[in-house]
Amino acid sequence: MQSAVRQSFKAEAEGRLSDSLRAVNGDLAAHLARHPIVRYRSGKVLLKQRKWREAAVALSEAALGDPQQPGLFSHCAFVLRMLGDVTGAR
């Protein structure tokens, strides 16, 4: 994130305002995409689309990113069960 902020400042100082915004927004989007809540929401949508493997990845990342939320683990267990991994689901 710091690198993107530095790039943004440099581009702004050089008058490249579009590049300045792009540097910050692109890095922010990448950072937010990894946030547990965003991963959880992605996982829920993927579940509804029955994209089990993709949902498993997103929900696992969410659960590992915020292990204090037990509900995330129940969603992981559900999707693992749908993939036939009964042992992993337990």
Secondary structure, 3 states (H helix, E strand, C coil): CHHHHHHHHHHHHCCCHHHHHHHHHHHHHHHHHCCHHHHHHHHHHHHHCCCHHHHHHHHHHHHHHCCCCHHHHHHHHHHHHHCCCHHHHC
